Amino acid sequence: MKPGFEAVIGLEIHVQLLTQSKMFCGCRNVYGADPNTHTCPVCLGLPGALPVLNQEAVRMALKLGLALEARIQPKSVFYRKQYFYPDLPKGYQITQGPVAVVEDGHLSITGDPEVRGSAAGLSIRIERAHLEEDAGKSNHELSDKATYVDLNRAGVPLLEIVGGPDLRSANEAYGYLKALHRLVVFLGICDGNMEEGSFRCDANVSVRRTGDASFGTRVEVKNLNSFRNVKLAIEHETARHIALLEKGEAFTQETRGWDADLGETKPQRSKEAAMDYRFFPEPDLPALTITKEEIEAVRSIMPELPEQRRERLVGEYGLTDYEAGMLLQSRAFADFFEAVAKASNGKQAANWMLGEVSRTLNETGKTIETLGLDAGRLAELIQLVEAKTLNLNTAKEVVFPALLKGEGTPRQVVDQQGLAQVSDRGAIEALVREVIRTHPGQLAQLQAGNEKLKGFFVGQVMKAGKGKVNPQLVNEILEATFAQ
């Protein structure tokens, strides 16, 4: 951020809920079906069709509210929000009105030291999270002359999570979005797939001069379909605002879209005010009432939250905060780690998960669920290395790939390929003597003070032993030999 200016950022997150059916009808809530195959008179807005509230969506909203330590409103009302787009066949969206089911929560993140002066923890306000229905999806790319509309998404349950204007940089917005994404996935209320649109973000951005108490002109940036794009769009928009302010140019409140190809925002439309939507209470739905008993029933099934789990992983397995945080990249990834750790060694399990396993996931584009790796077999591989039956390099380069190919258990792979580590001291001493005998020049340089050649001799002994000798013993024997 340029000195003398301060960004004010608030994110609105749309979270598609993992219910079996839509928000107000019995149509399946599923992604990827043929266009317009999951619709009915209710989600199409046909005359005489009446909505019925999905109770599972309400329970999921309560889960989020409890996780955010928010106030659960005992009574809230659904409203009709009027606007006319082809992907909203009713001509209005059913959403919650001035009172939301979840209000006044907070989410903890790490502050941006470049704008805060330190990386201290921050509590970002959650103004509200309200239930509503999603719109359909317009496709402008299938034809130059027409827009095609798929209404399968119309009526899918959404939670719109409105964060307070408490973020002060693109980095903080990125961290907040990551933290909220991780939370809804761990709660099991959303799959978090941004490419499929189940976790979507709009950013409200303004800039003011440092020390000003009033907010600057706000712009809403849409079409942010990845964490990276959120960060880039906010960086671009804050820089654009600063340039306009420095020139003394006035600009109006508007909605802009992010063009990832050009790396810039473009005007879409002037920002509507609440009066433009002509809100009025939904006449076909009663008020939503939440009892204390319903709240406690949801509380009793709450899973372990990410921050709670991070602290437990640190204490239970001796991990660093960084390692524990990286293991929480998804609930399935963390579950897999714990299955491996309980059957082997926690620290080594973390090293493998954040090393070879993560590298493989990145290279293949798979998830831990689709990788085809068995937690018990990875634990057995770690045990073989710990017992010095197998050296680490062979475990990584030979046995681990064999496990991914389904070639048997680690022990079976070791036995079939003759990979067992040689720890016989006499056999290794013989290899050391032979390597030293055949490299007199390097030995002379080492004895003359070139300490780097110790690594050369280790490598030659390992090569002579076909990678199966115990590297610790190799080092010990070489050190004793050179000291003579």
DRENMARSE-98815 format. One line per 4 residues: their letters; for each residue y, x, z of C-alpha. Coordinates in Angstrom, 3 decimals, m for minus. Each point is the difference from the previous one (the first is absolute). Example, Ala and Ser with C-alpha at 12.3 -4.5 7.8 and 13.67 -1.06 7.14 Angstrom:
BEGIN
as> m4.500 12.300 7.800 | 3.440 1.370 m0.660
END
This chain:
BEGIN
mkpg> 0.000 0.000 0.000 | 3.410 1.332 m0.973 | 2.147 0.946 3.016 | 2.496 m2.689 0.927
feav> m2.239 m2.895 m0.996 | m2.759 m1.988 1.662 | m2.668 m2.173 m1.591 | m0.961 m3.334 1.528
igle> m3.453 m1.140 m1.140 | m2.173 m2.971 0.825 | m3.349 m0.759 m1.629 | m1.495 m3.394 m0.779
ihvq> m3.780 0.251 m0.294 | m2.149 m2.683 m1.598 | m3.547 0.162 1.319 | m2.697 m2.004 m1.766
lltq> m2.431 m1.251 2.629 | m3.753 0.506 m0.306 | m0.926 m3.648 0.336 | m2.822 m1.555 m2.005
skmf> 2.215 m2.771 m1.363 | 3.661 m0.502 m0.857 | 2.771 m0.977 2.377 | 0.085 m3.754 m0.534
cgcr> m3.106 m0.820 m2.050 | m3.681 0.870 m0.362 | 0.305 2.236 m3.085 | m1.590 3.435 0.383
nvyg> 2.283 2.834 0.980 | m1.427 2.726 m2.238 | 1.540 2.673 m2.185 | m1.004 0.768 m3.579
adpn> m1.432 m3.338 m1.162 | 0.652 m1.306 m3.498 | 3.558 m1.412 m0.254 | 0.543 m3.512 1.335
thtc> m3.591 m0.496 1.171 | 0.821 m0.403 3.715 | 2.488 m2.849 m0.032 | 0.070 m3.631 1.096
pvcl> 2.477 m2.904 0.200 | 1.427 1.383 3.276 | 0.866 3.514 m1.179 | 1.082 m1.359 m3.378
glpg> 2.381 m2.429 1.687 | m1.379 m3.115 m1.688 | 1.341 m3.382 1.189 | m1.800 m1.446 3.007
alpv> m1.684 3.275 1.075 | 0.524 0.775 3.698 | m0.110 3.438 1.674 | m2.215 0.783 3.018
lnqe> 0.782 3.115 2.053 | m2.582 2.831 0.068 | m0.743 0.619 3.692 | m1.474 3.460 m0.652
avrm> 3.343 1.091 m1.454 | 1.641 m1.121 3.246 | m2.481 2.047 2.060 | 0.742 3.054 m2.128
alkl> 3.725 m0.473 0.591 | m0.688 m0.128 3.739 | m1.955 3.263 m0.237 | 2.973 1.714 m1.563
glal> 2.376 m1.492 2.556 | m2.081 1.288 2.902 | m0.297 3.453 m1.586 | 3.797 0.165 m0.411
eari> 0.538 m1.215 3.587 | 2.054 m2.806 m1.479 | 0.888 m3.441 1.265 | m2.392 m2.674 m1.261
qpks> 1.990 m3.159 m0.577 | m1.729 m3.072 1.452 | 1.480 m2.177 m2.737 | 1.110 0.817 m3.543
vfyr> 0.629 m2.104 m3.082 | m0.768 0.422 m3.697 | 2.804 m0.418 m2.518 | 0.329 m0.381 m3.738
kqyf> 1.839 2.880 m1.655 | 1.218 m1.179 m3.397 | 0.037 2.211 m3.048 | m1.187 m0.336 m3.547
ypdl> m2.228 2.585 m1.595 | m3.058 m0.684 m2.167 | m2.286 1.709 2.543 | 0.920 m2.596 2.642
pkgy> m1.247 m3.283 m1.459 | 1.293 m2.223 2.821 | 3.568 1.223 m0.482 | 0.057 1.007 3.670
qitq> m1.817 2.311 2.392 | m1.315 m1.188 3.350 | 1.192 2.475 2.622 | 1.006 m0.011 3.637
gpva> 3.589 m0.851 0.808 | 2.511 1.369 2.491 | m2.768 0.369 2.607 | m3.008 2.174 m0.907
vved> m3.375 0.050 1.703 | 0.625 3.675 0.961 | 3.415 1.268 1.121 | 1.619 2.964 1.774
ghls> m2.712 2.637 m0.246 | 0.180 3.740 m0.523 | m1.858 2.835 m1.711 | 0.097 3.626 1.133
itgd> 0.530 2.799 m2.526 | 1.215 3.604 0.003 | 3.689 0.511 m0.735 | 1.297 2.116 m2.869
pevr> 1.387 3.212 1.565 | 2.381 0.520 m2.934 | 1.975 m3.122 0.918 | m0.890 m0.411 3.689
gsaa> 0.143 3.619 1.117 | m3.576 m0.127 1.282 | m3.416 m1.467 m0.779 | m0.003 m2.197 3.079
glsi> m1.796 m3.312 m0.062 | 1.865 m3.103 m1.163 | m0.574 m3.678 0.680 | 0.784 m1.950 m3.172
rier> 0.750 m3.663 0.545 | m2.132 m2.650 m1.678 | 2.347 m2.952 m0.302 | m2.706 m2.450 m1.004
ahle> m3.273 m0.490 m1.834 | m0.302 m3.401 m1.618 | m2.799 m1.737 m1.848 | 0.471 m1.107 m3.579
edag> m1.821 m0.394 m3.302 | 0.041 2.485 m2.848 | 1.161 m0.798 m3.518 | m2.051 0.447 m3.142
ksnh> 0.313 3.045 m2.223 | 1.972 0.267 m3.239 | m1.127 2.411 m2.695 | 2.666 1.099 m2.472
elsd> m2.130 2.645 m1.741 | m2.593 m2.097 m1.844 | 2.478 m1.240 m2.584 | 3.459 0.799 m1.318
katy> 0.700 m3.703 m0.457 | m1.389 m1.624 3.133 | m0.610 0.473 3.718 | m3.482 m0.820 1.250
vdln> m0.470 m1.416 3.486 | m3.087 0.367 2.205 | 0.065 m2.471 2.894 | m3.052 1.337 1.851
ragv> 2.379 1.680 2.465 | 2.109 m3.144 0.512 | m0.622 m1.198 3.542 | m1.608 3.213 1.311
plle> 0.905 0.449 3.713 | 2.792 2.452 0.734 | 1.636 1.417 3.077 | 3.520 1.168 m0.736
ivgg> 0.906 2.661 2.555 | 3.743 0.531 0.264 | 0.996 3.287 1.597 | 3.370 0.548 1.616
pdlr> 2.641 2.203 m1.700 | m1.000 2.913 2.236 | m1.225 2.577 m2.536 | 2.402 2.766 m0.979
sane> m1.755 1.896 m2.789 | m2.633 m0.277 m2.709 | m2.305 2.129 2.158 | 0.259 m2.456 2.882
aygy> m0.636 m2.918 m2.364 | m3.076 1.822 m1.311 | m1.297 0.585 3.539 | 0.676 m3.600 1.025
lkal> m1.794 m1.355 m3.068 | m2.988 2.274 0.620 | m0.202 m1.048 3.648 | 0.170 m3.711 m0.811
hrlv> m2.546 0.383 m2.805 | m2.414 1.756 2.338 | 0.514 m2.694 2.641 | m0.763 m3.009 m2.232
vflg> m3.066 1.747 m1.430 | m1.321 0.921 3.467 | 0.573 m3.585 1.136 | m2.143 m1.157 m2.931
icdg> 2.617 m2.464 m1.231 | 0.767 1.752 m3.323 | m1.796 2.448 m2.287 | 3.291 1.867 m0.537
nmee> m0.494 0.450 m3.754 | 3.500 0.569 m1.374 | m1.159 0.273 m3.622 | m1.502 m3.488 0.192
gsfr> 3.097 m1.354 1.735 | m1.600 m0.866 3.332 | 2.510 2.206 1.830 | 3.453 m0.163 m1.602
cdan> 3.360 1.335 1.065 | 3.638 m0.852 m0.697 | 2.667 2.332 1.358 | 3.445 m1.103 1.181
vsvr> 2.291 3.005 m0.349 | 3.649 0.586 0.825 | 2.131 3.047 0.760 | 2.983 0.379 2.304
rtgd> 2.181 2.875 1.062 | m1.146 1.750 3.149 | 1.491 m1.683 3.054 | 0.570 m3.385 m1.642
asfg> m1.414 m2.889 2.001 | m0.006 m2.531 m2.831 | m2.663 m0.086 m2.696 | 0.682 0.939 m3.601
trve> m0.814 m2.091 m3.067 | m3.713 m0.740 0.028 | m2.288 0.279 m2.997 | m3.602 m1.218 m0.049
vknl> m2.377 2.210 m1.990 | m3.181 m1.604 m1.333 | m3.084 1.093 m1.952 | m1.003 2.666 2.515
nsfr> m3.761 0.257 m0.460 | m0.776 3.308 1.724 | 1.096 1.994 3.032 | 1.384 2.683 m2.295
nvkl> 2.061 m2.495 m2.000 | 1.489 m1.457 3.183 | 1.191 3.459 1.012 | 1.304 0.899 m3.463
aieh> 1.775 m3.336 m0.496 | 1.806 0.224 3.340 | 1.049 3.595 m0.680 | 1.357 m1.040 m3.388
etar> 1.770 m3.092 1.316 | 1.685 1.770 2.930 | 1.235 2.729 m2.361 | 1.323 m2.682 m2.387
hial> 1.853 m1.757 2.823 | 1.577 3.246 1.213 | 1.182 0.849 m3.515 | 1.635 m3.432 m0.334
lekg> 1.648 0.242 3.418 | 1.381 3.448 m0.749 | 1.542 m1.330 m3.211 | 1.469 m2.935 1.865
eaft> m1.862 m2.450 m2.227 | m0.891 m3.427 1.391 | m3.439 m1.465 m0.644 | m1.613 m3.291 0.909
qetr> m3.095 m1.068 1.853 | m2.846 m0.266 m2.485 | m3.716 0.343 m0.634 | m1.129 3.066 m1.936
gwda> m3.397 1.017 m1.337 | m1.515 3.470 0.193 | m0.916 1.584 m3.333 | m2.547 2.679 0.875
dlge> m0.032 1.421 m3.525 | 3.742 0.646 m0.021 | 0.263 0.708 3.721 | 2.877 m2.414 0.532
tkpq> 0.830 m3.534 1.070 | 1.233 m2.652 m2.419 | 1.885 m3.250 0.654 | m2.143 m3.143 0.028
rske> 2.198 m2.785 1.336 | 2.691 m0.711 2.539 | m1.465 m0.446 3.445 | m0.502 m3.626 0.960
aamd> 1.396 m1.294 3.275 | m1.942 m2.382 2.216 | 1.985 m2.940 m1.384 | m1.316 0.763 m3.497
yrff> m3.530 m0.739 1.148 | 0.886 m3.452 1.396 | m2.410 0.265 2.917 | m1.243 m3.184 1.600
pepd> m2.986 m0.787 2.240 | m3.335 m0.425 m1.770 | m0.698 m3.761 0.370 | m3.758 0.304 m0.611
lpal> m0.742 2.474 2.826 | 0.363 m0.566 3.744 | 1.598 2.639 2.223 | m2.255 2.954 0.809
titk> m0.704 0.067 3.741 | m1.633 2.968 1.728 | m1.525 m0.381 3.470 | m0.478 2.733 2.614
eeie> m3.747 m0.533 m0.300 | 0.126 0.720 m3.745 | 1.980 3.177 0.609 | m2.466 1.202 2.636
avrs> m2.945 m0.785 m2.269 | 1.494 2.293 m2.649 | 0.849 2.645 2.597 | m3.657 0.091 1.061
impe> m1.119 1.047 m3.499 | 2.741 2.550 m0.697 | m1.379 3.308 m1.319 | 1.066 3.398 1.294
lpeq> 3.459 0.673 m1.438 | 0.738 3.194 m1.954 | 2.137 1.649 2.694 | m2.547 m0.820 2.694
rrer> m2.739 1.447 m2.146 | 1.988 3.135 m0.776 | 0.435 0.710 3.714 | m3.695 m0.611 0.625
lvge> m1.095 2.290 m2.827 | 2.173 2.793 1.401 | m1.430 m0.403 3.494 | m3.611 m0.716 m0.888
yglt> m0.584 2.538 m2.751 | 2.543 2.720 0.796 | 2.001 m0.519 m3.178 | 3.659 0.724 m0.658
dyea> 2.453 m2.844 m0.532 | 0.189 0.970 m3.668 | m3.783 m0.065 m0.461 | m0.304 m3.358 1.759
gmll> 2.823 m1.457 m2.095 | m1.592 1.180 m3.254 | m3.360 m1.495 1.001 | 1.729 m3.371 0.372
qsra> 0.868 m0.170 m3.707 | m2.220 m3.098 m0.060 | m2.121 m1.882 2.487 | m3.172 0.728 m2.011
fadf> 0.825 3.724 m0.136 | 0.536 0.114 3.772 | m3.229 m1.952 0.615 | m1.931 2.429 m2.207
feav> 1.455 2.979 1.868 | m1.040 m1.420 3.357 | m3.527 m0.669 m1.243 | m0.255 3.643 m1.079
akas> 1.683 1.358 3.138 | m2.266 m1.901 2.406 | m3.071 1.468 m1.701 | 1.308 3.562 m0.272
ngkq> 3.191 1.768 1.070 | 3.390 m1.746 0.041 | 2.106 2.982 m1.030 | m2.343 1.005 m2.815
aanw> m0.318 m3.613 m1.128 | 3.803 m0.127 m0.296 | 0.015 3.264 m1.985 | m2.525 m1.414 m2.469
mlge> 1.714 m3.384 m0.305 | 3.423 1.546 m0.606 | m1.469 2.771 m2.154 | m2.948 m0.562 m2.311
vsrt> m0.174 m3.784 0.344 | 3.730 m0.561 m0.633 | m0.013 2.459 m2.894 | m2.897 m1.871 m1.599
lnet> 1.714 m3.359 0.459 | 3.161 1.337 m1.631 | m1.911 1.498 m2.930 | m2.153 m3.055 m0.668
gkti> 2.519 m2.730 0.840 | m2.610 m1.639 2.222 | 0.306 m1.354 3.534 | m2.200 0.930 2.932
etlg> m1.800 m3.325 m0.505 | m0.824 0.712 m3.654 | m0.696 3.732 0.274 | m3.686 m0.568 0.803
ldag> m0.059 2.534 2.843 | m2.075 m0.798 3.081 | 1.665 0.815 3.340 | m3.313 0.987 1.589
rlae> m0.729 2.536 m2.735 | 3.432 1.570 0.264 | m0.552 0.283 3.758 | m3.363 1.689 m0.640
liql> 1.677 2.473 m2.371 | 2.548 0.884 2.699 | m2.830 0.479 2.491 | m1.795 2.416 m2.348
veak> 3.157 2.096 m0.291 | 0.566 m0.123 3.762 | m3.596 1.152 0.588 | 0.569 2.876 m2.480
tlnl> m2.876 m1.297 m2.098 | 2.454 m0.216 m2.902 | 3.204 1.908 m0.654 | 3.201 m1.956 m0.581
ntak> 0.580 1.080 m3.596 | m3.483 m1.072 m1.075 | 0.436 m3.269 1.870 | 3.222 m0.730 m1.908
evvf> m0.938 1.338 m3.414 | m3.653 m1.012 m0.286 | m1.229 m2.464 2.617 | 3.034 m2.317 0.167
pall> 0.021 m0.609 m3.790 | m3.746 m0.653 0.213 | 0.608 m2.662 2.650 | 2.540 m1.708 m2.275
kgeg> m2.607 m0.055 m2.764 | m2.589 m1.535 2.328 | m2.403 2.935 m0.201 | m1.362 m0.477 3.519
tprq> 0.892 0.887 3.566 | 1.746 3.299 0.773 | m3.221 1.459 1.404 | m1.916 m1.029 m3.110
vvdq> 2.595 1.622 m2.277 | m0.045 3.197 2.065 | m3.819 0.205 m0.061 | m0.371 m0.906 m3.678
qgla> 2.571 2.558 m1.163 | m0.785 2.685 2.558 | 3.499 0.005 1.415 | m0.791 0.739 3.644
qvsd> 2.359 2.607 1.425 | m1.423 3.478 0.644 | 0.780 1.058 3.561 | m2.571 2.781 0.275
rgai> 1.999 3.031 1.176 | m2.324 2.538 m1.529 | 0.128 m1.644 m3.424 | 3.794 m0.120 0.058
ealv> 0.247 3.646 1.138 | m2.110 0.951 m3.002 | 2.383 m1.858 m2.329 | 3.002 1.704 1.620
revi> m1.516 3.459 m0.443 | m0.734 m0.685 m3.667 | 3.540 m1.284 m0.711 | 1.603 3.010 1.699
rthp> m2.299 2.385 m1.909 | 0.974 m1.486 m3.366 | 3.770 m0.046 0.661 | 0.913 3.521 1.221
gqla> 3.470 m0.097 m1.539 | 1.033 m3.156 1.838 | m1.512 1.384 3.203 | 2.125 3.115 m0.308
qlqa> 3.161 m2.085 m0.511 | m0.853 m2.110 3.028 | m0.546 3.079 2.152 | 3.352 1.296 m1.256
gnek> 1.732 m3.049 1.472 | m0.235 m2.782 m2.607 | m1.017 m2.781 2.400 | 0.124 m2.647 m2.754
lkgf> m3.292 1.358 m1.357 | m1.853 m1.462 2.982 | 0.188 m3.351 m1.778 | m1.385 1.609 m3.131
fvgq> m3.095 1.211 1.857 | m0.512 m3.410 1.667 | 0.092 m1.619 m3.434 | m2.461 2.503 m1.447
vmka> m2.491 m0.528 2.825 | 0.278 m3.776 m0.346 | m0.546 0.370 m3.749 | m3.025 2.211 0.539
gkgk> m1.382 m2.586 2.400 | 0.591 m2.764 m2.592 | 2.420 m1.751 2.349 | m2.706 m0.767 2.544
vnpq> 0.631 2.685 2.605 | 1.767 m0.771 3.266 | 3.650 1.053 m0.611 | 0.657 0.527 3.700
lvne> m2.865 2.483 0.232 | 1.149 1.672 m3.209 | 3.409 0.629 1.545 | m1.483 1.251 3.267
ilea> m2.353 2.445 m1.707 | 2.668 1.297 m2.393 | 2.455 0.556 2.864 | m2.652 1.920 1.968
tfaq> m0.878 2.056 m3.089 | 3.609 0.907 m0.815 | 0.646 0.963 3.628 | m2.725 2.660 m0.070
END
